[in-house]
Amino acid sequence: MSKATALFFHAGCPVCVSAEQQFVQALDPERYSVDVVHLGQEKARIAEAERFGVKSVPALVVGGLPFHINFGAALADLK
Amino acid sequence: MSKATALFFHAGCPVCVSAEQQFVQALDPERYSVDVVHLGQEKARIAEAERFGVKSVPALVVGGLPFHINFGAALADLK
């Protein structure tokens, strides 16, 4: 079975990245390969994110649909 | 291997539910069983959601961490 690609767009906040990678890694690896895209470093891919309807980061695109995830960071983790 | 429970809290918007179930079903079924909770119908579980740090719905709790998902509904889907 060929895998679908899930796209995870973010902008580099370290605390957010670690939290959301836990989320991304919960996806079924038999069905999805995940392409993690740092839009701050890969500005050429911003248009690609926009085509999927991504309005903000972090966002996950699964099955062509954008899911905006606003976990953010717990203040306690920033101390 | 025992499965972890992922909790999906929502409040019943049909369009949102269908979109987000696609997302929930992308989770690895080998590792997660998903408990879908309609907080509008199960108000007794609001406190449980709050204990995980859930501030808004829809939200997914994975590994004890809350992820707030604001996919919402495309206006086109509401027409």
Backbone of each chain as nested JSON, in Angstrom:
{
  "chains": [
    {"id": "A", "residues": [
      {"number": 1, "name": "MET", "atoms": {"N": [0.859, -1.192, 0.0], "CA": [0.0, 0.0, 0.0], "C": [0.888, 1.232, 0.0]}},
      {"number": 2, "name": "SER", "atoms": {"N": [0.625, 2.147, -0.902], "CA": [1.432, 3.357, -0.901], "C": [0.962, 4.278, 0.214]}},
      {"number": 3, "name": "LYS", "atoms": {"N": [1.919, 4.996, 0.771], "CA": [1.585, 5.866, 1.889], "C": [1.125, 7.221, 1.405]}},
      {"number": 4, "name": "ALA", "atoms": {"N": [0.229, 7.804, 2.165], "CA": [-0.14, 9.191, 1.938], "C": [0.896, 10.06, 2.645]}},
      {"number": 5, "name": "THR", "atoms": {"N": [1.03, 11.27, 2.175], "CA": [1.924, 12.2, 2.843], "C": [1.108, 13.155, 3.695]}},
      {"number": 6, "name": "ALA", "atoms": {"N": [1.463, 13.223, 4.961], "CA": [0.908, 14.253, 5.832], "C": [1.952, 15.35, 5.932]}},
      {"number": 7, "name": "LEU", "atoms": {"N": [1.511, 16.576, 5.855], "CA": [2.431, 17.707, 5.91], "C": [2.263, 18.423, 7.233]}},
      {"number": 8, "name": "PHE", "atoms": {"N": [3.379, 18.673, 7.899], "CA": [3.335, 19.426, 9.145], "C": [4.1, 20.724, 8.931]}},
      {"number": 9, "name": "PHE", "atoms": {"N": [3.386, 21.83, 8.976], "CA": [4.001, 23.136, 8.771], "C": [4.198, 23.819, 10.118]}},
      {"number": 10, "name": "HIS", "atoms": {"N": [5.375, 24.356, 10.348], "CA": [5.62, 25.081, 11.604], "C": [6.585, 26.22, 11.32]}},
      {"number": 11, "name": "ALA", "atoms": {"N": [6.906, 26.947, 12.393], "CA": [7.8, 28.088, 12.211], "C": [8.908, 28.122, 13.251]}},
      {"number": 12, "name": "GLY", "atoms": {"N": [9.147, 26.98, 13.876], "CA": [10.405, 26.837, 14.611], "C": [10.413, 26.973, 16.115]}},
      {"number": 13, "name": "CYS", "atoms": {"N": [9.317, 27.39, 16.743], "CA": [9.338, 27.483, 18.206], "C": [9.745, 26.125, 18.791]}},
      {"number": 14, "name": "PRO", "atoms": {"N": [10.874, 26.045, 19.517], "CA": [11.367, 24.725, 19.954], "C": [10.384, 23.975, 20.842]}},
      {"number": 15, "name": "VAL", "atoms": {"N": [9.749, 24.685, 21.762], "CA": [8.811, 24.002, 22.649], "C": [7.631, 23.467, 21.849]}},
      {"number": 16, "name": "CYS", "atoms": {"N": [7.148, 24.281, 20.903], "CA": [6.017, 23.833, 20.092], "C": [6.412, 22.64, 19.232]}},
      {"number": 17, "name": "VAL", "atoms": {"N": [7.603, 22.69, 18.675], "CA": [8.042, 21.605, 17.809], "C": [8.078, 20.297, 18.581]}},
      {"number": 18, "name": "SER", "atoms": {"N": [8.622, 20.315, 19.779], "CA": [8.717, 19.056, 20.517], "C": [7.333, 18.549, 20.884]}},
      {"number": 19, "name": "ALA", "atoms": {"N": [6.449, 19.431, 21.27], "CA": [5.099, 19.004, 21.63], "C": [4.377, 18.446, 20.415]}},
      {"number": 20, "name": "GLU", "atoms": {"N": [4.544, 19.126, 19.295], "CA": [3.774, 18.703, 18.133], "C": [4.377, 17.49, 17.449]}},
      {"number": 21, "name": "GLN", "atoms": {"N": [5.671, 17.296, 17.621], "CA": [6.221, 16.058, 17.065], "C": [5.632, 14.854, 17.766]}},
      {"number": 22, "name": "GLN", "atoms": {"N": [5.319, 15.014, 19.049], "CA": [4.648, 13.908, 19.734], "C": [3.323, 13.607, 19.041]}},
      {"number": 23, "name": "PHE", "atoms": {"N": [2.671, 14.665, 18.635], "CA": [1.383, 14.526, 17.966], "C": [1.561, 13.902, 16.583]}},
      {"number": 24, "name": "VAL", "atoms": {"N": [2.525, 14.425, 15.833], "CA": [2.769, 13.908, 14.488], "C": [3.159, 12.432, 14.549]}},
      {"number": 25, "name": "GLN", "atoms": {"N": [3.933, 12.079, 15.55], "CA": [4.382, 10.688, 15.654], "C": [3.278, 9.739, 16.082]}},
      {"number": 26, "name": "ALA", "atoms": {"N": [2.148, 10.305, 16.491], "CA": [1.004, 9.455, 16.818], "C": [0.262, 9.002, 15.567]}},
      {"number": 27, "name": "LEU", "atoms": {"N": [0.593, 9.6, 14.425], "CA": [-0.063, 9.189, 13.183], "C": [0.382, 7.778, 12.801]}},
      {"number": 28, "name": "ASP", "atoms": {"N": [-0.473, 7.099, 12.093], "CA": [-0.212, 5.716, 11.718], "C": [0.924, 5.657, 10.694]}},
      {"number": 29, "name": "PRO", "atoms": {"N": [2.08, 5.091, 11.075], "CA": [3.217, 5.06, 10.135], "C": [3.001, 4.101, 8.972]}},
      {"number": 30, "name": "GLU", "atoms": {"N": [2.01, 3.215, 9.091], "CA": [1.707, 2.309, 7.979], "C": [0.995, 3.051, 6.853]}},
      {"number": 31, "name": "ARG", "atoms": {"N": [0.363, 4.159, 7.204], "CA": [-0.448, 4.862, 6.212], "C": [0.082, 6.239, 5.845]}},
      {"number": 32, "name": "TYR", "atoms": {"N": [0.893, 6.813, 6.733], "CA": [1.328, 8.187, 6.479], "C": [2.832, 8.333, 6.628]}},
      {"number": 33, "name": "SER", "atoms": {"N": [3.419, 9.019, 5.692], "CA": [4.762, 9.539, 5.927], "C": [4.594, 11.032, 6.132]}},
      {"number": 34, "name": "VAL", "atoms": {"N": [5.328, 11.573, 7.063], "CA": [5.122, 12.957, 7.452], "C": [6.278, 13.815, 6.952]}},
      {"number": 35, "name": "ASP", "atoms": {"N": [5.92, 14.867, 6.261], "CA": [6.898, 15.829, 5.759], "C": [6.806, 17.063, 6.658]}},
      {"number": 36, "name": "VAL", "atoms": {"N": [7.854, 17.278, 7.454], "CA": [7.859, 18.405, 8.386], "C": [8.531, 19.588, 7.698]}},
      {"number": 37, "name": "VAL", "atoms": {"N": [7.808, 20.701, 7.607], "CA": [8.275, 21.858, 6.834], "C": [8.387, 23.076, 7.755]}},
      {"number": 38, "name": "HIS", "atoms": {"N": [9.592, 23.605, 7.876], "CA": [9.836, 24.816, 8.669], "C": [9.688, 26.011, 7.722]}},
      {"number": 39, "name": "LEU", "atoms": {"N": [8.542, 26.669, 7.798], "CA": [8.26, 27.732, 6.82], "C": [9.162, 28.95, 7.015]}},
      {"number": 40, "name": "GLY", "atoms": {"N": [9.716, 29.083, 8.211], "CA": [10.658, 30.182, 8.415], "C": [11.935, 29.971, 7.611]}},
      {"number": 41, "name": "GLN", "atoms": {"N": [12.29, 28.704, 7.421], "CA": [13.515, 28.379, 6.676], "C": [13.227, 28.03, 5.224]}},
      {"number": 42, "name": "GLU", "atoms": {"N": [11.991, 27.617, 4.945], "CA": [11.643, 27.212, 3.576], "C": [10.506, 28.09, 3.073]}},
      {"number": 43, "name": "LYS", "atoms": {"N": [10.824, 29.343, 2.872], "CA": [9.779, 30.304, 2.511], "C": [9.163, 29.977, 1.154]}},
      {"number": 44, "name": "ALA", "atoms": {"N": [9.906, 29.267, 0.33], "CA": [9.375, 28.916, -0.992], "C": [8.163, 27.999, -0.884]}},
      {"number": 45, "name": "ARG", "atoms": {"N": [8.002, 27.366, 0.283], "CA": [6.872, 26.439, 0.435], "C": [5.654, 27.088, 1.07]}},
      {"number": 46, "name": "ILE", "atoms": {"N": [5.73, 28.382, 1.364], "CA": [4.566, 29.059, 1.938], "C": [3.378, 28.981, 0.973]}},
      {"number": 47, "name": "ALA", "atoms": {"N": [3.653, 29.142, -0.317], "CA": [2.561, 29.085, -1.294], "C": [1.912, 27.701, -1.3]}},
      {"number": 48, "name": "GLU", "atoms": {"N": [2.726, 26.662, -1.113], "CA": [2.196, 25.293, -1.047], "C": [1.253, 25.159, 0.157]}},
      {"number": 49, "name": "ALA", "atoms": {"N": [1.687, 25.698, 1.293], "CA": [0.826, 25.652, 2.483], "C": [-0.485, 26.382, 2.215]}},
      {"number": 50, "name": "GLU", "atoms": {"N": [-0.375, 27.531, 1.566], "CA": [-1.575, 28.322, 1.285], "C": [-2.541, 27.576, 0.372]}},
      {"number": 51, "name": "ARG", "atoms": {"N": [-1.983, 26.821, -0.569], "CA": [-2.864, 26.074, -1.476], "C": [-3.703, 25.043, -0.728]}},
      {"number": 52, "name": "PHE", "atoms": {"N": [-3.174, 24.536, 0.394], "CA": [-3.951, 23.581, 1.192], "C": [-4.922, 24.28, 2.138]}},
      {"number": 53, "name": "GLY", "atoms": {"N": [-4.898, 25.607, 2.14], "CA": [-5.8, 26.325, 3.029], "C": [-5.201, 26.615, 4.387]}},
      {"number": 54, "name": "VAL", "atoms": {"N": [-3.904, 26.426, 4.54], "CA": [-3.258, 26.715, 5.821], "C": [-3.245, 28.221, 6.042]}},
      {"number": 55, "name": "LYS", "atoms": {"N": [-3.761, 28.633, 7.209], "CA": [-3.844, 30.055, 7.545], "C": [-2.842, 30.446, 8.616]}},
      {"number": 56, "name": "SER", "atoms": {"N": [-2.411, 29.488, 9.405], "CA": [-1.49, 29.77, 10.501], "C": [-0.672, 28.517, 10.771]}},
      {"number": 57, "name": "VAL", "atoms": {"N": [0.412, 28.701, 11.469], "CA": [1.217, 27.544, 11.879], "C": [1.223, 27.489, 13.399]}},
      {"number": 58, "name": "PRO", "atoms": {"N": [1.423, 26.325, 13.987], "CA": [1.588, 25.035, 13.338], "C": [0.282, 24.502, 12.757]}},
      {"number": 59, "name": "ALA", "atoms": {"N": [0.428, 23.77, 11.667], "CA": [-0.734, 23.165, 11.023], "C": [-0.334, 21.821, 10.442]}},
      {"number": 60, "name": "LEU", "atoms": {"N": [-1.281, 20.914, 10.443], "CA": [-1.071, 19.599, 9.853], "C": [-2.047, 19.452, 8.696]}},
      {"number": 61, "name": "VAL", "atoms": {"N": [-1.539, 18.978, 7.555], "CA": [-2.409, 18.702, 6.414], "C": [-2.499, 17.184, 6.265]}},
      {"number": 62, "name": "VAL", "atoms": {"N": [-3.697, 16.661, 6.435], "CA": [-3.952, 15.219, 6.315], "C": [-5.111, 15.048, 5.343]}},
      {"number": 63, "name": "GLY", "atoms": {"N": [-4.91, 14.195, 4.351], "CA": [-5.968, 13.962, 3.388], "C": [-6.349, 15.232, 2.648]}},
      {"number": 64, "name": "GLY", "atoms": {"N": [-5.378, 16.128, 2.497], "CA": [-5.62, 17.363, 1.765], "C": [-6.307, 18.448, 2.569]}},
      {"number": 65, "name": "LEU", "atoms": {"N": [-6.7, 18.128, 3.809], "CA": [-7.397, 19.121, 4.64], "C": [-6.443, 19.73, 5.661]}},
      {"number": 66, "name": "PRO", "atoms": {"N": [-6.541, 21.046, 5.866], "CA": [-5.663, 21.684, 6.845], "C": [-6.279, 21.624, 8.243]}},
      {"number": 67, "name": "PHE", "atoms": {"N": [-5.462, 21.257, 9.209], "CA": [-5.874, 21.307, 10.608], "C": [-4.92, 22.242, 11.326]}},
      {"number": 68, "name": "HIS", "atoms": {"N": [-5.456, 23.318, 11.83], "CA": [-4.624, 24.285, 12.546], "C": [-4.553, 23.865, 14.001]}},
      {"number": 69, "name": "ILE", "atoms": {"N": [-3.358, 23.708, 14.483], "CA": [-3.138, 23.231, 15.844], "C": [-2.555, 24.376, 16.65]}},
      {"number": 70, "name": "ASN", "atoms": {"N": [-3.269, 24.734, 17.695], "CA": [-2.727, 25.829, 18.502], "C": [-2.416, 25.384, 19.908]}},
      {"number": 71, "name": "PHE", "atoms": {"N": [-1.569, 24.37, 19.986], "CA": [-1.119, 23.937, 21.299], "C": [-0.39, 25.074, 21.99]}},
      {"number": 72, "name": "GLY", "atoms": {"N": [0.482, 25.737, 21.25], "CA": [1.308, 26.76, 21.87], "C": [2.229, 26.136, 22.881]}},
      {"number": 73, "name": "ALA", "atoms": {"N": [2.672, 26.893, 23.805], "CA": [3.597, 26.416, 24.811], "C": [3.033, 26.743, 26.184]}},
      {"number": 74, "name": "ALA", "atoms": {"N": [3.131, 25.775, 27.083], "CA": [2.748, 26.051, 28.458], "C": [3.777, 26.997, 29.066]}},
      {"number": 75, "name": "LEU", "atoms": {"N": [3.292, 27.988, 29.789], "CA": [4.228, 28.937, 30.408], "C": [5.236, 28.196, 31.278]}},
      {"number": 76, "name": "ALA", "atoms": {"N": [4.775, 27.117, 31.923], "CA": [5.678, 26.371, 32.798], "C": [6.866, 25.808, 32.027]}},
      {"number": 77, "name": "ASP", "atoms": {"N": [6.644, 25.477, 30.745], "CA": [7.733, 24.902, 29.961], "C": [8.75, 25.954, 29.537]}},
      {"number": 78, "name": "LEU", "atoms": {"N": [8.338, 27.192, 29.609], "CA": [9.237, 28.272, 29.175], "C": [10.131, 28.755, 30.302]}},
      {"number": 79, "name": "LYS", "atoms": {"N": [9.841, 28.348, 31.528], "CA": [10.603, 28.849, 32.687], "C": [11.954, 28.154, 32.805]}}
    ]},
    {"id": "B", "residues": [
      {"number": 1, "name": "MET", "atoms": {"N": [1.292, -5.201, 23.427], "CA": [1.504, -3.825, 23.897], "C": [0.141, -3.21, 24.203]}},
      {"number": 2, "name": "SER", "atoms": {"N": [-0.002, -2.627, 25.362], "CA": [-1.269, -1.984, 25.687], "C": [-1.353, -0.654, 24.956]}},
      {"number": 3, "name": "LYS", "atoms": {"N": [-2.566, -0.314, 24.576], "CA": [-2.746, 0.924, 23.831], "C": [-2.925, 2.105, 24.771]}},
      {"number": 4, "name": "ALA", "atoms": {"N": [-2.452, 3.232, 24.314], "CA": [-2.746, 4.48, 25.006], "C": [-4.112, 4.959, 24.543]}},
      {"number": 5, "name": "THR", "atoms": {"N": [-4.749, 5.747, 25.357], "CA": [-6.018, 6.334, 24.964], "C": [-5.801, 7.769, 24.518]}},
      {"number": 6, "name": "ALA", "atoms": {"N": [-6.247, 8.073, 23.333], "CA": [-6.286, 9.461, 22.879], "C": [-7.726, 9.937, 23.038]}},
      {"number": 7, "name": "LEU", "atoms": {"N": [-7.898, 11.123, 23.541], "CA": [-9.232, 11.661, 23.783], "C": [-9.518, 12.755, 22.774]}},
      {"number": 8, "name": "PHE", "atoms": {"N": [-10.661, 12.669, 22.137], "CA": [-11.073, 13.715, 21.201], "C": [-12.329, 14.378, 21.757]}},
      {"number": 9, "name": "PHE", "atoms": {"N": [-12.207, 15.63, 22.134], "CA": [-13.337, 16.378, 22.692], "C": [-13.92, 17.286, 21.627]}},
      {"number": 10, "name": "HIS", "atoms": {"N": [-15.231, 17.272, 21.493], "CA": [-15.871, 18.154, 20.521], "C": [-17.225, 18.568, 21.063]}},
      {"number": 11, "name": "ALA", "atoms": {"N": [-17.926, 19.368, 20.269], "CA": [-19.226, 19.844, 20.738], "C": [-20.301, 19.686, 19.67]}},
      {"number": 12, "name": "GLY", "atoms": {"N": [-20.057, 18.829, 18.691], "CA": [-21.157, 18.37, 17.86], "C": [-21.366, 18.948, 16.484]}},
      {"number": 13, "name": "CYS", "atoms": {"N": [-20.65, 19.999, 16.107], "CA": [-20.826, 20.536, 14.759], "C": [-20.617, 19.403, 13.75]}},
      {"number": 14, "name": "PRO", "atoms": {"N": [-21.643, 19.058, 12.962], "CA": [-21.508, 17.88, 12.074], "C": [-20.368, 17.999, 11.077]}},
      {"number": 15, "name": "VAL", "atoms": {"N": [-20.218, 19.181, 10.495], "CA": [-19.141, 19.338, 9.516], "C": [-17.787, 19.171, 10.182]}},
      {"number": 16, "name": "CYS", "atoms": {"N": [-17.651, 19.765, 11.364], "CA": [-16.379, 19.653, 12.077], "C": [-16.115, 18.206, 12.458]}},
      {"number": 17, "name": "VAL", "atoms": {"N": [-17.138, 17.508, 12.91], "CA": [-16.955, 16.13, 13.342], "C": [-16.447, 15.28, 12.194]}},
      {"number": 18, "name": "SER", "atoms": {"N": [-17.038, 15.435, 11.026], "CA": [-16.605, 14.584, 9.92], "C": [-15.175, 14.914, 9.521]}},
      {"number": 19, "name": "ALA", "atoms": {"N": [-14.834, 16.191, 9.51], "CA": [-13.473, 16.572, 9.14], "C": [-12.479, 16.065, 10.173]}},
      {"number": 20, "name": "GLU", "atoms": {"N": [-12.849, 16.185, 11.424], "CA": [-11.881, 15.812, 12.441], "C": [-11.799, 14.321, 12.66]}},
      {"number": 21, "name": "GLN", "atoms": {"N": [-12.867, 13.612, 12.337], "CA": [-12.742, 12.16, 12.431], "C": [-11.721, 11.651, 11.426]}},
      {"number": 22, "name": "GLN", "atoms": {"N": [-11.623, 12.334, 10.285], "CA": [-10.578, 11.947, 9.348], "C": [-9.211, 12.08, 10.003]}},
      {"number": 23, "name": "PHE", "atoms": {"N": [-9.085, 13.132, 10.779], "CA": [-7.829, 13.396, 11.466], "C": [-7.596, 12.342, 12.548]}},
      {"number": 24, "name": "VAL", "atoms": {"N": [-8.618, 12.078, 13.354], "CA": [-8.491, 11.104, 14.437], "C": [-8.163, 9.722, 13.864]}},
      {"number": 25, "name": "GLN", "atoms": {"N": [-8.772, 9.398, 12.737], "CA": [-8.542, 8.083, 12.162], "C": [-7.163, 7.943, 11.542]}},
      {"number": 26, "name": "ALA", "atoms": {"N": [-6.447, 9.051, 11.443], "CA": [-5.075, 8.979, 10.954], "C": [-4.112, 8.537, 12.049]}},
      {"number": 27, "name": "LEU", "atoms": {"N": [-4.589, 8.518, 13.286], "CA": [-3.714, 8.07, 14.375], "C": [-3.444, 6.574, 14.236]}},
      {"number": 28, "name": "ASP", "atoms": {"N": [-2.313, 6.166, 14.776], "CA": [-1.891, 4.775, 14.666], "C": [-2.785, 3.878, 15.523]}},
      {"number": 29, "name": "PRO", "atoms": {"N": [-3.591, 3.013, 14.876], "CA": [-4.505, 2.175, 15.665], "C": [-3.784, 1.1, 16.47]}},
      {"number": 30, "name": "GLU", "atoms": {"N": [-2.517, 0.845, 16.138], "CA": [-1.745, -0.114, 16.926], "C": [-1.37, 0.453, 18.289]}},
      {"number": 31, "name": "ARG", "atoms": {"N": [-1.334, 1.768, 18.352], "CA": [-0.851, 2.393, 19.589], "C": [-1.908, 3.183, 20.327]}},
      {"number": 32, "name": "TYR", "atoms": {"N": [-2.983, 3.579, 19.618], "CA": [-3.964, 4.442, 20.27], "C": [-5.379, 3.934, 20.056]}},
      {"number": 33, "name": "SER", "atoms": {"N": [-6.139, 3.932, 21.118], "CA": [-7.584, 3.824, 20.962], "C": [-8.123, 5.214, 21.264]}},
      {"number": 34, "name": "VAL", "atoms": {"N": [-9.096, 5.622, 20.49], "CA": [-9.569, 6.99, 20.584], "C": [-10.946, 7.025, 21.24]}},
      {"number": 35, "name": "ASP", "atoms": {"N": [-11.058, 7.813, 22.267], "CA": [-12.321, 8.009, 22.965], "C": [-12.878, 9.362, 22.518]}},
      {"number": 36, "name": "VAL", "atoms": {"N": [-13.965, 9.326, 21.74], "CA": [-14.565, 10.555, 21.232], "C": [-15.64, 11.021, 22.212]}},
      {"number": 37, "name": "VAL", "atoms": {"N": [-15.494, 12.24, 22.71], "CA": [-16.373, 12.738, 23.765], "C": [-17.105, 13.985, 23.285]}},
      {"number": 38, "name": "HIS", "atoms": {"N": [-18.409, 13.921, 23.237], "CA": [-19.244, 15.077, 22.87], "C": [-19.576, 15.826, 24.164]}},
      {"number": 39, "name": "LEU", "atoms": {"N": [-18.869, 16.911, 24.384], "CA": [-19.03, 17.611, 25.674], "C": [-20.39, 18.279, 25.805]}},
      {"number": 40, "name": "GLY", "atoms": {"N": [-21.043, 18.526, 24.675], "CA": [-22.393, 19.07, 24.781], "C": [-23.364, 18.05, 25.365]}},
      {"number": 41, "name": "GLN", "atoms": {"N": [-23.092, 16.783, 25.104], "CA": [-23.962, 15.713, 25.601], "C": [-23.439, 15.086, 26.882]}},
      {"number": 42, "name": "GLU", "atoms": {"N": [-22.134, 15.219, 27.116], "CA": [-21.536, 14.6, 28.313], "C": [-20.883, 15.692, 29.151]}},
      {"number": 43, "name": "LYS", "atoms": {"N": [-21.731, 16.529, 29.702], "CA": [-21.206, 17.68, 30.447], "C": [-20.397, 17.257, 31.668]}},
      {"number": 44, "name": "ALA", "atoms": {"N": [-20.676, 16.06, 32.16], "CA": [-19.937, 15.59, 33.334], "C": [-18.455, 15.416, 33.037]}},
      {"number": 45, "name": "ARG", "atoms": {"N": [-18.109, 15.331, 31.745], "CA": [-16.696, 15.113, 31.405], "C": [-15.957, 16.412, 31.108]}},
      {"number": 46, "name": "ILE", "atoms": {"N": [-16.652, 17.545, 31.232], "CA": [-15.966, 18.822, 31.011], "C": [-14.805, 18.99, 31.989]}},
      {"number": 47, "name": "ALA", "atoms": {"N": [-15.028, 18.575, 33.23], "CA": [-13.96, 18.7, 34.228], "C": [-12.743, 17.851, 33.838]}},
      {"number": 48, "name": "GLU", "atoms": {"N": [-13.022, 16.674, 33.272], "CA": [-11.92, 15.807, 32.805], "C": [-11.121, 16.511, 31.715]}},
      {"number": 49, "name": "ALA", "atoms": {"N": [-11.851, 17.129, 30.783], "CA": [-11.159, 17.867, 29.718], "C": [-10.304, 18.992, 30.305]}},
      {"number": 50, "name": "GLU", "atoms": {"N": [-10.879, 19.693, 31.267], "CA": [-10.139, 20.798, 31.884], "C": [-8.87, 20.313, 32.576]}},
      {"number": 51, "name": "ARG", "atoms": {"N": [-8.953, 19.142, 33.182], "CA": [-7.759, 18.631, 33.872], "C": [-6.608, 18.401, 32.904]}},
      {"number": 52, "name": "PHE", "atoms": {"N": [-6.924, 18.099, 31.647], "CA": [-5.873, 17.913, 30.643], "C": [-5.413, 19.243, 30.052]}},
      {"number": 53, "name": "GLY", "atoms": {"N": [-6.04, 20.33, 30.467], "CA": [-5.635, 21.627, 29.939], "C": [-6.406, 22.038, 28.703]}},
      {"number": 54, "name": "VAL", "atoms": {"N": [-7.493, 21.33, 28.407], "CA": [-8.292, 21.692, 27.236], "C": [-9.003, 23.018, 27.498]}},
      {"number": 55, "name": "LYS", "atoms": {"N": [-8.842, 23.955, 26.576], "CA": [-9.439, 25.281, 26.717], "C": [-10.589, 25.502, 25.755]}},
      {"number": 56, "name": "SER", "atoms": {"N": [-10.604, 24.762, 24.673], "CA": [-11.634, 24.942, 23.654], "C": [-11.812, 23.608, 22.93]}},
      {"number": 57, "name": "VAL", "atoms": {"N": [-12.913, 23.487, 22.231], "CA": [-13.128, 22.299, 21.408], "C": [-13.24, 22.743, 19.952]}},
      {"number": 58, "name": "PRO", "atoms": {"N": [-12.914, 21.873, 19.016], "CA": [-12.419, 20.521, 19.208], "C": [-10.969, 20.479, 19.68]}},
      {"number": 59, "name": "ALA", "atoms": {"N": [-10.686, 19.458, 20.471], "CA": [-9.331, 19.272, 20.967], "C": [-9.033, 17.782, 21.053]}},
      {"number": 60, "name": "LEU", "atoms": {"N": [-7.771, 17.465, 20.84], "CA": [-7.316, 16.088, 20.953], "C": [-6.29, 16.033, 22.075]}},
      {"number": 61, "name": "VAL", "atoms": {"N": [-6.432, 15.05, 22.958], "CA": [-5.439, 14.844, 24.016], "C": [-4.661, 13.587, 23.67]}},
      {"number": 62, "name": "VAL", "atoms": {"N": [-3.365, 13.738, 23.446], "CA": [-2.479, 12.62, 23.118], "C": [-1.3, 12.684, 24.076]}},
      {"number": 63, "name": "GLY", "atoms": {"N": [-1.012, 11.558, 24.713], "CA": [0.11, 11.543, 25.644], "C": [-0.082, 12.537, 26.771]}},
      {"number": 64, "name": "GLY", "atoms": {"N": [-1.328, 12.787, 27.12], "CA": [-1.619, 13.693, 28.229], "C": [-1.57, 15.163, 27.879]}},
      {"number": 65, "name": "LEU", "atoms": {"N": [-1.182, 15.473, 26.628], "CA": [-1.071, 16.876, 26.227], "C": [-2.274, 17.285, 25.382]}},
      {"number": 66, "name": "PRO", "atoms": {"N": [-2.807, 18.479, 25.621], "CA": [-3.947, 18.934, 24.822], "C": [-3.482, 19.615, 23.535]}},
      {"number": 67, "name": "PHE", "atoms": {"N": [-4.132, 19.266, 22.445], "CA": [-3.9, 19.946, 21.167], "C": [-5.219, 20.516, 20.716]}},
      {"number": 68, "name": "HIS", "atoms": {"N": [-5.268, 21.816, 20.63], "CA": [-6.496, 22.467, 20.201], "C": [-6.493, 22.564, 18.692]}},
      {"number": 69, "name": "ILE", "atoms": {"N": [-7.531, 22.043, 18.1], "CA": [-7.609, 21.993, 16.643], "C": [-8.702, 22.947, 16.195]}},
      {"number": 70, "name": "ASN", "atoms": {"N": [-8.352, 23.896, 15.378], "CA": [-9.374, 24.823, 14.927], "C": [-9.562, 24.755, 13.429]}},
      {"number": 71, "name": "PHE", "atoms": {"N": [-9.832, 23.551, 12.986], "CA": [-10.154, 23.403, 11.569], "C": [-11.394, 24.216, 11.241]}},
      {"number": 72, "name": "GLY", "atoms": {"N": [-12.398, 24.105, 12.104], "CA": [-13.649, 24.773, 11.825], "C": [-14.283, 24.185, 10.579]}},
      {"number": 73, "name": "ALA", "atoms": {"N": [-15.091, 24.932, 9.954], "CA": [-15.795, 24.458, 8.774], "C": [-15.573, 25.455, 7.653]}},
      {"number": 74, "name": "ALA", "atoms": {"N": [-15.323, 24.915, 6.461], "CA": [-15.233, 25.788, 5.301], "C": [-16.631, 26.32, 4.993]}},
      {"number": 75, "name": "LEU", "atoms": {"N": [-16.714, 27.59, 4.674], "CA": [-18.025, 28.16, 4.357], "C": [-18.689, 27.402, 3.218]}},
      {"number": 76, "name": "ALA", "atoms": {"N": [-17.866, 26.946, 2.285], "CA": [-18.423, 26.223, 1.136], "C": [-19.157, 24.959, 1.579]}},
      {"number": 77, "name": "ASP", "atoms": {"N": [-18.677, 24.336, 2.662], "CA": [-19.311, 23.102, 3.128], "C": [-20.637, 23.369, 3.826]}},
      {"number": 78, "name": "LEU", "atoms": {"N": [-20.85, 24.607, 4.217], "CA": [-22.072, 24.941, 4.949], "C": [-23.207, 25.329, 4.013]}},
      {"number": 79, "name": "LYS", "atoms": {"N": [-22.88, 25.546, 2.742], "CA": [-23.894, 26.008, 1.788], "C": [-24.81, 24.885, 1.346]}}
    ]}
  ]
}
